[in-house]
Amino acid sequence: MEIVCTSCKSKLRIPDLKLPPGKSASLRCPKCDTKIQLASDTSQPEAVAGDVEDQIMETESMPSEDLMQESFELARLGGKTALICEPHTAAKDKLADMLKYMKYFTVEAKDTRNALKRMRYHLFDLVLINESFDAKDPDANGVLIYLRNVEMNVRRHMFVVLISKRFRSLDQLTAMNKSVNLIVNSQHIDNLEDILSRSMTDNERVYDIYMTSMKKLGKI
């Protein structure tokens, strides 16, 4: 969803927001402080498979002006943004410090519901997810299930990192199977900055090649 301020004409891009029929929400433009009114959308949200369906539906039916305003503030800062989904305080602090050094503005999710809400209101450049985040079974991680069902035109703008005790770092086949861009073993957290930088560069190179090929074929 692209929102244009009626006063200063600033354009801000955030994920599609589905408000309940007949409902509306408002937020302040981070550049000129003009109040912007958002109307409800009559379209129905797509069903999402898995145990997190109820949480996602609840997320979409409970718009939060605070989260919308947070998204606007992140957009106003104009830099790269990251969402951290990490249950262990020491590891979370280490990730936050590393991302700050890499010039990311970070947000820390409290649980699955909080993470889903934040992703509905803001399109993060980077998402870091520990497989045990708010999940007894790492294969039933609600955030990962949600991301597997995000539309490709939105998902391709996010770089998703799975932090795991089970899988080795840079395991490309497992990363593909888990629908993430990169896997980092939790033992290699201290080397995450280097691993992440190289992997994101490789990802951009592959995407550029793909886009060039699609243009030559007249697909775009």
C-alpha positions in Angstrom: 0.0 0.0 0.0 1.3 3.4 -1.0 0.1 6.3 1.1 0.4 9.9 -0.1 0.1 12.8 2.4 -2.5 15.2 1.2 -0.5 18.1 2.5 3.2 17.7 1.7 2.6 14.9 -1.0 5.2 12.6 0.7 4.9 9.0 -0.4 5.3 6.2 2.1 5.0 2.5 1.3 3.7 0.0 3.9 2.2 -3.5 3.6 -1.5 -3.7 2.7 -3.7 -3.0 5.7 -7.1 -4.6 5.9 -9.4 -2.7 8.2 -12.8 -4.2 9.3 -15.7 -3.1 6.9 -17.0 0.3 7.9 -14.0 1.1 10.0 -11.2 3.6 9.5 -7.9 4.6 11.1 -5.7 7.6 11.1 -2.1 8.5 11.6 0.2 11.5 11.4 2.6 12.1 8.5 6.1 11.9 9.9 7.3 14.8 7.7 4.6 17.5 8.1 2.4 16.0 11.0 -0.8 16.2 8.9 -3.4 13.7 10.0 -4.0 11.1 7.3 -7.3 9.1 7.2 -7.3 5.5 6.0 -10.6 3.9 4.9 -11.5 0.3 5.2 -11.0 -2.1 2.3 -14.0 -4.3 1.3 -11.7 -7.1 0.0 -11.4 -10.2 2.1 -8.0 -11.3 3.5 -6.5 -14.4 2.0 -6.6 -17.6 4.0 -3.3 -18.7 5.4 -2.6 -22.4 6.1 -1.2 -23.5 9.5 -1.7 -23.0 13.1 -1.2 -19.2 12.9 -4.3 -18.5 10.8 -6.4 -17.3 13.7 -3.6 -15.0 14.9 -3.2 -13.5 11.4 -6.9 -12.9 11.1 -7.0 -11.3 14.5 -4.0 -9.2 13.5 -5.8 -7.8 10.5 -9.1 -7.2 12.4 -7.4 -5.2 15.2 -5.6 -2.2 13.5 -3.2 -0.4 15.9 -2.6 3.3 15.4 0.6 3.0 17.4 2.0 0.4 15.0 1.0 2.5 12.0 2.7 5.5 13.5 5.7 3.3 14.2 5.8 2.3 10.5 5.6 6.0 9.5 8.5 6.9 11.9 10.6 4.1 10.4 9.9 5.3 6.9 10.7 8.9 8.0 14.2 7.8 9.2 14.8 6.7 5.6 17.2 3.8 6.4 17.2 0.1 6.4 14.9 -1.6 8.9 15.1 -5.0 10.7 12.8 -7.1 12.8 14.4 -9.3 15.5 12.5 -12.4 16.6 14.8 -13.8 19.3 13.7 -15.3 22.6 17.1 -15.1 24.4 18.0 -11.7 25.8 21.8 -12.0 25.4 21.5 -13.1 21.8 18.9 -10.4 21.1 21.1 -7.7 22.5 24.0 -9.0 20.5 21.9 -8.9 17.3 20.6 -5.5 18.0 24.2 -4.1 18.6 25.4 -5.7 15.4 22.5 -4.4 13.3 23.0 -0.9 14.7 26.6 -1.0 13.7 25.4 -2.0 10.2 23.1 1.1 10.1 19.8 -0.7 10.6 16.9 0.7 12.6 15.7 -2.3 14.6 12.4 -3.4 16.2 12.3 -6.4 18.6 9.2 -8.6 18.6 7.8 -9.8 21.9 6.0 -12.9 20.5 4.5 -14.3 17.3 1.4 -12.1 17.4 3.5 -9.0 18.0 5.8 -9.9 15.1 2.9 -10.5 12.7 1.3 -7.2 13.6 4.6 -5.4 13.0 5.1 -7.1 9.6 1.5 -6.2 8.6 2.2 -2.5 9.2 5.8 -2.2 8.0 7.8 -3.8 5.3 11.1 -4.7 6.9 14.3 -5.0 4.9 15.7 -7.7 7.2 13.9 -10.3 9.4 16.0 -12.4 11.9 14.1 -15.4 13.4 15.3 -17.9 15.9 13.6 -21.2 15.1 12.6 -21.5 18.8 11.0 -18.0 18.9 7.6 -18.4 20.7 7.5 -22.0 19.5 7.8 -25.3 21.3 8.2 -27.1 18.0 10.6 -25.2 15.7 8.9 -26.8 12.6 5.7 -25.0 13.7 7.2 -21.5 14.1 4.4 -19.1 13.5 6.5 -16.3 12.0 8.1 -18.7 9.5 4.6 -20.1 8.6 3.4 -16.6 8.0 6.3 -15.7 5.8 5.9 -18.8 3.7 2.5 -17.4 2.7 3.4 -13.8 2.0 2.9 -12.8 -1.6 6.0 -12.9 -3.7 5.9 -9.2 -4.7 6.2 -8.4 -0.9 8.4 -11.2 0.2 11.2 -10.5 -2.4 11.8 -7.1 -0.6 12.6 -8.9 2.7 15.8 -10.8 3.5 14.9 -13.5 6.0 17.5 -15.2 8.2 16.8 -18.3 10.2 18.9 -18.8 13.4 19.0 -22.5 14.2 20.7 -25.0 16.5 19.8 -27.9 14.1 21.1 -26.7 10.8 24.5 -25.7 9.6 25.3 -22.1 8.5 24.9 -21.4 4.8 22.9 -24.6 4.1 21.3 -23.4 0.9 19.1 -26.5 0.4 17.6 -26.3 3.8 17.2 -22.5 3.5 15.2 -23.2 0.3 13.1 -25.8 2.1 12.4 -23.4 5.0 11.6 -20.6 2.6 14.3 -18.3 4.1 17.2 -16.5 2.4 19.9 -17.6 4.8 20.5 -20.1 7.7 23.0 -19.2 10.4 23.8 -21.8 13.2 23.4 -20.2 16.6 27.1 -21.0 17.3 28.1 -18.5 14.6 26.2 -15.5 15.9 29.4 -13.7 16.5 30.2 -14.0 12.8 26.7 -13.0 11.6 27.8 -9.6 10.3 30.3 -11.1 7.8 28.0 -14.0 6.8 25.0 -11.7 6.4 26.9 -9.1 4.3 28.3 -11.7 1.9 25.0 -13.5 1.6 23.0 -10.3 0.9 25.5 -9.3 -1.8 25.2 -12.7 -3.4 21.4 -12.5 -3.2 21.3 -9.1 -4.9 23.6 -10.4 -7.7 21.4 -13.4 -8.4 18.3 -11.2 -8.4 19.9 -8.8 -10.8 20.7 -11.7 -13.2 17.2 -12.9 -12.9 15.7 -9.5 -13.7 18.0 -9.0 -16.6 17.0 -12.4 -18.0 13.3 -11.6 -17.6 13.7 -8.3 -19.4 15.4 -10.1 -22.3 12.5 -12.5 -22.5 10.0 -9.7 -22.4 8.5 -10.9 -19.2 8.8 -7.5 -17.5 
